[in-house]
Amino acid sequence: MYIFYAISILAILLAQVFAAVHVVTIKDFKFVPQVVNINPGDKVTWTNNDSADHTATADAGSFDSGLIATGKSFSHTFTTAATLSYHCTIHPYMLGTVKAAS
Ligand SMILES: [Cu+2]
């Protein structure tokens, strides 16, 4: 039983070590890249390099950055495999997708 717990803890620690950070830049009223492919457990960081405030808001509501001011960032870790469409609430034509697949 102890071995089982030890292996489980080791697996969780390794997953954190190998979790990647993906950067989405917000520039010229676009999310770049528009589609980001990640593994479950990875983190996505949105950085606003635009002159206007923006948000990164999941269409289905699973994450919401709130206002990201110029020069600021927002990060979210995606724990499950899913394809999530998101948008900017201020500029609804700004669309992006996070594809988390193992
Ligand atoms: Cu916007």
Backbone and ligand atoms as CSV (ligand in chain L), in Angstrom:
chain,resi,resn,atom,element,x,y,z
A,1,MET,N,N,0.833,-1.207,0.000
A,1,MET,CA,C,0.000,0.000,0.000
A,1,MET,C,C,0.866,1.254,0.000
A,2,TYR,N,N,1.932,1.225,0.802
A,2,TYR,CA,C,2.819,2.385,0.871
A,2,TYR,C,C,3.422,2.677,-0.502
A,3,ILE,N,N,3.800,1.584,-1.200
A,3,ILE,CA,C,4.395,1.748,-2.537
A,3,ILE,C,C,3.417,2.443,-3.469
A,4,PHE,N,N,2.149,2.053,-3.379
A,4,PHE,CA,C,1.128,2.659,-4.235
A,4,PHE,C,C,1.076,4.173,-4.023
A,5,TYR,N,N,1.061,4.573,-2.749
A,5,TYR,CA,C,1.010,6.017,-2.464
A,5,TYR,C,C,2.276,6.708,-2.947
A,6,ALA,N,N,3.409,6.058,-2.747
A,6,ALA,CA,C,4.684,6.651,-3.154
A,6,ALA,C,C,4.707,6.876,-4.664
A,7,ILE,N,N,4.228,5.883,-5.420
A,7,ILE,CA,C,4.206,6.001,-6.882
A,7,ILE,C,C,3.219,7.089,-7.312
A,8,SER,N,N,2.073,7.147,-6.632
A,8,SER,CA,C,1.080,8.177,-6.971
A,8,SER,C,C,1.648,9.569,-6.767
A,9,ILE,N,N,2.312,9.773,-5.639
A,9,ILE,CA,C,2.892,11.084,-5.337
A,9,ILE,C,C,3.980,11.414,-6.352
A,10,LEU,N,N,4.789,10.407,-6.683
A,10,LEU,CA,C,5.853,10.624,-7.672
A,10,LEU,C,C,5.249,11.026,-9.019
A,11,ALA,N,N,4.156,10.358,-9.418
A,11,ALA,CA,C,3.506,10.666,-10.697
A,11,ALA,C,C,2.995,12.100,-10.707
A,12,ILE,N,N,2.421,12.543,-9.586
A,12,ILE,CA,C,1.900,13.921,-9.502
A,12,ILE,C,C,3.054,14.921,-9.603
A,13,LEU,N,N,4.153,14.620,-8.906
A,13,LEU,CA,C,5.305,15.519,-8.940
A,13,LEU,C,C,5.886,15.599,-10.346
A,14,LEU,N,N,6.009,14.445,-11.019
A,14,LEU,CA,C,6.562,14.432,-12.380
A,14,LEU,C,C,5.651,15.200,-13.331
A,15,ALA,N,N,4.337,15.044,-13.173
A,15,ALA,CA,C,3.393,15.749,-14.038
A,15,ALA,C,C,3.600,17.256,-13.905
A,16,GLN,N,N,3.874,17.721,-12.671
A,16,GLN,CA,C,4.089,19.152,-12.474
A,16,GLN,C,C,5.402,19.590,-13.111
A,17,VAL,N,N,6.412,18.730,-13.030
A,17,VAL,CA,C,7.713,19.068,-13.618
A,17,VAL,C,C,7.577,19.214,-15.123
A,18,PHE,N,N,6.792,18.313,-15.752
A,18,PHE,CA,C,6.685,18.319,-17.209
A,18,PHE,C,C,5.559,19.211,-17.731
A,19,ALA,N,N,4.765,19.796,-16.836
A,19,ALA,CA,C,3.716,20.713,-17.284
A,19,ALA,C,C,4.366,21.909,-17.960
A,20,ALA,N,N,3.854,22.246,-19.115
A,20,ALA,CA,C,4.439,23.340,-19.886
A,20,ALA,C,C,3.612,24.603,-19.716
A,21,VAL,N,N,4.246,25.722,-20.027
A,21,VAL,CA,C,3.548,27.006,-20.055
A,21,VAL,C,C,3.486,27.473,-21.506
A,22,HIS,N,N,2.300,27.777,-21.973
A,22,HIS,CA,C,2.095,28.249,-23.340
A,22,HIS,C,C,1.685,29.715,-23.276
A,23,VAL,N,N,2.289,30.522,-24.120
A,23,VAL,CA,C,2.006,31.959,-24.094
A,23,VAL,C,C,1.132,32.335,-25.288
A,24,VAL,N,N,0.047,33.018,-24.993
A,24,VAL,CA,C,-0.790,33.614,-26.039
A,24,VAL,C,C,-0.642,35.122,-25.908
A,25,THR,N,N,-0.205,35.747,-26.992
A,25,THR,CA,C,-0.043,37.199,-26.999
A,25,THR,C,C,-1.307,37.840,-27.555
A,26,ILE,N,N,-1.756,38.889,-26.900
A,26,ILE,CA,C,-2.901,39.649,-27.411
A,26,ILE,C,C,-2.345,40.908,-28.066
A,27,LYS,N,N,-2.564,41.006,-29.376
A,27,LYS,CA,C,-1.949,42.094,-30.149
A,27,LYS,C,C,-2.845,42.412,-31.329
A,28,ASP,N,N,-3.049,43.692,-31.607
A,28,ASP,CA,C,-3.875,44.120,-32.750
A,28,ASP,C,C,-5.258,43.461,-32.727
A,29,PHE,N,N,-5.850,43.363,-31.531
A,29,PHE,CA,C,-7.198,42.817,-31.358
A,29,PHE,C,C,-7.287,41.379,-31.863
A,30,LYS,N,N,-6.196,40.622,-31.615
A,30,LYS,CA,C,-6.171,39.197,-31.970
A,30,LYS,C,C,-5.461,38.421,-30.856
A,31,PHE,N,N,-5.858,37.136,-30.723
A,31,PHE,CA,C,-5.127,36.199,-29.877
A,31,PHE,C,C,-4.121,35.466,-30.766
A,32,VAL,N,N,-2.838,35.519,-30.407
A,32,VAL,CA,C,-1.779,34.913,-31.233
A,32,VAL,C,C,-0.955,33.947,-30.378
A,33,PRO,N,N,-0.929,32.636,-30.703
A,33,PRO,CA,C,-1.679,31.999,-31.784
A,33,PRO,C,C,-3.162,31.889,-31.435
A,34,GLN,N,N,-3.974,31.800,-32.469
A,34,GLN,CA,C,-5.419,31.745,-32.245
A,34,GLN,C,C,-5.822,30.402,-31.637
A,35,VAL,N,N,-5.122,29.331,-32.057
A,35,VAL,CA,C,-5.369,27.998,-31.489
A,35,VAL,C,C,-4.099,27.558,-30.777
A,36,VAL,N,N,-4.222,27.164,-29.523
A,36,VAL,CA,C,-3.069,26.691,-28.777
A,36,VAL,C,C,-3.321,25.244,-28.362
A,37,ASN,N,N,-2.386,24.359,-28.745
A,37,ASN,CA,C,-2.496,22.928,-28.447
A,37,ASN,C,C,-1.637,22.601,-27.232
A,38,ILE,N,N,-2.264,22.048,-26.208
A,38,ILE,CA,C,-1.566,21.781,-24.954
A,38,ILE,C,C,-1.889,20.371,-24.465
A,39,ASN,N,N,-1.164,19.957,-23.427
A,39,ASN,CA,C,-1.492,18.722,-22.717
A,39,ASN,C,C,-2.223,19.086,-21.434
A,40,PRO,N,N,-3.155,18.209,-20.991
A,40,PRO,CA,C,-3.797,18.461,-19.705
A,40,PRO,C,C,-2.737,18.657,-18.619
A,41,GLY,N,N,-2.933,19.633,-17.757
A,41,GLY,CA,C,-1.947,19.977,-16.738
A,41,GLY,C,C,-1.098,21.176,-17.113
A,42,ASP,N,N,-1.131,21.541,-18.397
A,42,ASP,CA,C,-0.348,22.688,-18.843
A,42,ASP,C,C,-1.044,24.002,-18.472
A,43,LYS,N,N,-0.225,25.040,-18.455
A,43,LYS,CA,C,-0.722,26.372,-18.142
A,43,LYS,C,C,-0.662,27.235,-19.401
A,44,VAL,N,N,-1.675,28.052,-19.575
A,44,VAL,CA,C,-1.659,29.044,-20.657
A,44,VAL,C,C,-1.625,30.431,-20.031
A,45,THR,N,N,-0.703,31.252,-20.505
A,45,THR,CA,C,-0.601,32.632,-20.038
A,45,THR,C,C,-0.925,33.575,-21.190
A,46,TRP,N,N,-1.917,34.420,-20.981
A,46,TRP,CA,C,-2.264,35.451,-21.967
A,46,TRP,C,C,-1.583,36.743,-21.544
A,47,THR,N,N,-0.848,37.340,-22.469
A,47,THR,CA,C,-0.182,38.613,-22.195
A,47,THR,C,C,-0.733,39.668,-23.142
A,48,ASN,N,N,-1.196,40.763,-22.572
A,48,ASN,CA,C,-1.795,41.816,-23.381
A,48,ASN,C,C,-0.739,42.815,-23.838
A,49,ASN,N,N,-0.348,42.710,-25.106
A,49,ASN,CA,C,0.596,43.663,-25.697
A,49,ASN,C,C,-0.127,44.639,-26.612
A,50,ASP,N,N,-1.399,44.857,-26.329
A,50,ASP,CA,C,-2.213,45.744,-27.160
A,50,ASP,C,C,-2.435,47.064,-26.428
A,51,SER,N,N,-2.994,48.032,-27.158
A,51,SER,CA,C,-3.230,49.344,-26.555
A,51,SER,C,C,-4.537,49.383,-25.768
A,52,ALA,N,N,-5.398,48.370,-25.970
A,52,ALA,CA,C,-6.694,48.336,-25.303
A,52,ALA,C,C,-6.748,47.217,-24.269
A,53,ASP,N,N,-7.688,47.332,-23.326
A,53,ASP,CA,C,-7.945,46.239,-22.392
A,53,ASP,C,C,-8.656,45.101,-23.128
A,54,HIS,N,N,-8.393,43.878,-22.695
A,54,HIS,CA,C,-9.064,42.716,-23.273
A,54,HIS,C,C,-9.369,41.719,-22.165
A,55,THR,N,N,-10.166,40.695,-22.526
A,55,THR,CA,C,-10.374,39.567,-21.622
A,55,THR,C,C,-10.137,38.279,-22.413
A,56,ALA,N,N,-9.875,37.202,-21.703
A,56,ALA,CA,C,-9.897,35.856,-22.270
A,56,ALA,C,C,-10.960,35.111,-21.471
A,57,THR,N,N,-12.121,34.907,-22.090
A,57,THR,CA,C,-13.291,34.390,-21.386
A,57,THR,C,C,-13.817,33.160,-22.108
A,58,ALA,N,N,-13.859,32.031,-21.412
A,58,ALA,CA,C,-14.344,30.792,-22.023
A,58,ALA,C,C,-15.809,30.956,-22.409
A,59,ASP,N,N,-16.158,30.501,-23.620
A,59,ASP,CA,C,-17.545,30.595,-24.075
A,59,ASP,C,C,-18.469,29.865,-23.094
A,60,ALA,N,N,-17.987,28.726,-22.563
A,60,ALA,CA,C,-18.808,27.918,-21.654
A,60,ALA,C,C,-18.578,28.290,-20.186
A,61,GLY,N,N,-17.746,29.290,-19.943
A,61,GLY,CA,C,-17.605,29.832,-18.595
A,61,GLY,C,C,-16.600,29.147,-17.683
A,62,SER,N,N,-15.768,28.237,-18.223
A,62,SER,CA,C,-14.861,27.500,-17.336
A,62,SER,C,C,-13.671,28.349,-16.867
A,63,PHE,N,N,-13.367,29.434,-17.587
A,63,PHE,CA,C,-12.354,30.372,-17.081
A,63,PHE,C,C,-12.693,31.771,-17.579
A,64,ASP,N,N,-12.243,32.759,-16.829
A,64,ASP,CA,C,-12.496,34.153,-17.206
A,64,ASP,C,C,-11.401,35.017,-16.605
A,65,SER,N,N,-10.667,35.684,-17.465
A,65,SER,CA,C,-9.537,36.489,-16.986
A,65,SER,C,C,-9.984,37.758,-16.276
A,66,GLY,N,N,-11.204,38.227,-16.573
A,66,GLY,CA,C,-11.522,39.604,-16.212
A,66,GLY,C,C,-10.687,40.516,-17.104
A,67,LEU,N,N,-10.722,41.816,-16.842
A,67,LEU,CA,C,-9.983,42.758,-17.687
A,67,LEU,C,C,-8.482,42.536,-17.560
A,68,ILE,N,N,-7.806,42.383,-18.707
A,68,ILE,CA,C,-6.343,42.335,-18.735
A,68,ILE,C,C,-5.892,43.670,-19.325
A,69,ALA,N,N,-5.308,44.500,-18.510
A,69,ALA,CA,C,-4.858,45.810,-18.980
A,69,ALA,C,C,-3.594,45.661,-19.823
A,70,THR,N,N,-3.263,46.689,-20.563
A,70,THR,CA,C,-2.040,46.695,-21.367
A,70,THR,C,C,-0.834,46.351,-20.490
A,71,GLY,N,N,-0.040,45.389,-20.966
A,71,GLY,CA,C,1.168,44.998,-20.243
A,71,GLY,C,C,0.938,43.970,-19.147
A,72,LYS,N,N,-0.327,43.617,-18.901
A,72,LYS,CA,C,-0.629,42.642,-17.842
A,72,LYS,C,C,-0.876,41.260,-18.440
A,73,SER,N,N,-0.864,40.244,-17.546
A,73,SER,CA,C,-1.048,38.858,-17.964
A,73,SER,C,C,-2.102,38.166,-17.114
A,74,PHE,N,N,-2.595,37.068,-17.649
A,74,PHE,CA,C,-3.525,36.190,-16.934
A,74,PHE,C,C,-3.127,34.760,-17.250
A,75,SER,N,N,-3.111,33.897,-16.236
A,75,SER,CA,C,-2.750,32.500,-16.445
A,75,SER,C,C,-3.854,31.580,-15.962
A,76,HIS,N,N,-4.011,30.458,-16.663
A,76,HIS,CA,C,-4.964,29.444,-16.252
A,76,HIS,C,C,-4.368,28.073,-16.555
A,77,THR,N,N,-4.504,27.136,-15.613
A,77,THR,CA,C,-4.037,25.765,-15.814
A,77,THR,C,C,-5.218,24.899,-16.215
A,78,PHE,N,N,-5.034,24.142,-17.288
A,78,PHE,CA,C,-6.104,23.301,-17.833
A,78,PHE,C,C,-5.852,21.865,-17.385
A,79,THR,N,N,-6.727,21.342,-16.540
A,79,THR,CA,C,-6.473,20.059,-15.900
A,79,THR,C,C,-7.073,18.879,-16.670
A,80,THR,N,N,-8.078,19.117,-17.501
A,80,THR,CA,C,-8.733,18.003,-18.190
A,80,THR,C,C,-8.631,18.178,-19.705
A,81,ALA,N,N,-8.738,17.057,-20.418
A,81,ALA,CA,C,-8.716,17.089,-21.874
A,81,ALA,C,C,-10.028,17.684,-22.373
A,82,ALA,N,N,-9.921,18.746,-23.149
A,82,ALA,CA,C,-11.118,19.417,-23.668
A,82,ALA,C,C,-10.709,20.416,-24.729
A,83,THR,N,N,-11.618,20.731,-25.617
A,83,THR,CA,C,-11.433,21.814,-26.573
A,83,THR,C,C,-12.326,22.958,-26.120
A,84,LEU,N,N,-11.703,24.068,-25.767
A,84,LEU,CA,C,-12.437,25.188,-25.188
A,84,LEU,C,C,-12.297,26.423,-26.069
A,85,SER,N,N,-13.429,26.909,-26.547
A,85,SER,CA,C,-13.444,28.167,-27.292
A,85,SER,C,C,-13.557,29.313,-26.306
A,86,TYR,N,N,-12.874,30.413,-26.618
A,86,TYR,CA,C,-12.964,31.579,-25.735
A,86,TYR,C,C,-13.000,32.849,-26.580
A,87,HIS,N,N,-13.312,33.941,-25.938
A,87,HIS,CA,C,-13.469,35.213,-26.640
A,87,HIS,C,C,-13.106,36.361,-25.711
A,88,CYS,N,N,-13.090,37.551,-26.263
A,88,CYS,CA,C,-12.925,38.758,-25.462
A,88,CYS,C,C,-14.311,39.365,-25.261
A,89,THR,N,N,-14.692,39.613,-24.016
A,89,THR,CA,C,-16.049,40.113,-23.759
A,89,THR,C,C,-16.240,41.545,-24.286
A,90,ILE,N,N,-15.146,42.294,-24.396
A,90,ILE,CA,C,-15.259,43.679,-24.888
A,90,ILE,C,C,-15.350,43.694,-26.414
A,91,HIS,N,N,-14.615,42.774,-27.040
A,91,HIS,CA,C,-14.587,42.702,-28.509
A,91,HIS,C,C,-14.959,41.270,-28.903
A,92,PRO,N,N,-16.257,40.978,-29.032
A,92,PRO,CA,C,-16.711,39.587,-29.231
A,92,PRO,C,C,-16.193,38.930,-30.510
A,93,TYR,N,N,-15.657,39.725,-31.443
A,93,TYR,CA,C,-15.073,39.147,-32.656
A,93,TYR,C,C,-13.681,38.580,-32.404
A,94,MET,N,N,-13.112,38.834,-31.230
A,94,MET,CA,C,-11.806,38.252,-30.877
A,94,MET,C,C,-12.050,36.848,-30.341
A,95,LEU,N,N,-11.603,35.836,-31.116
A,95,LEU,CA,C,-11.893,34.446,-30.766
A,95,LEU,C,C,-10.602,33.640,-30.677
A,96,GLY,N,N,-10.597,32.672,-29.782
A,96,GLY,CA,C,-9.460,31.771,-29.654
A,96,GLY,C,C,-9.923,30.409,-29.170
A,97,THR,N,N,-9.011,29.434,-29.248
A,97,THR,CA,C,-9.333,28.072,-28.826
A,97,THR,C,C,-8.151,27.473,-28.077
A,98,VAL,N,N,-8.438,26.811,-26.974
A,98,VAL,CA,C,-7.438,26.007,-26.266
A,98,VAL,C,C,-7.828,24.545,-26.454
A,99,LYS,N,N,-6.905,23.762,-27.063
A,99,LYS,CA,C,-7.146,22.330,-27.247
A,99,LYS,C,C,-6.227,21.576,-26.309
A,100,ALA,N,N,-6.804,20.988,-25.274
A,100,ALA,CA,C,-6.033,20.180,-24.336
A,100,ALA,C,C,-6.297,18.716,-24.633
A,101,ALA,N,N,-5.273,18.022,-25.115
A,101,ALA,CA,C,-5.408,16.616,-25.466
A,101,ALA,C,C,-4.133,15.888,-25.079
A,102,SER,N,N,-4.279,14.699,-24.499
A,102,SER,CA,C,-3.086,13.964,-24.082
A,102,SER,C,C,-2.599,13.059,-25.203
L,1,CU,CU,CU,-10.696,42.685,-26.551
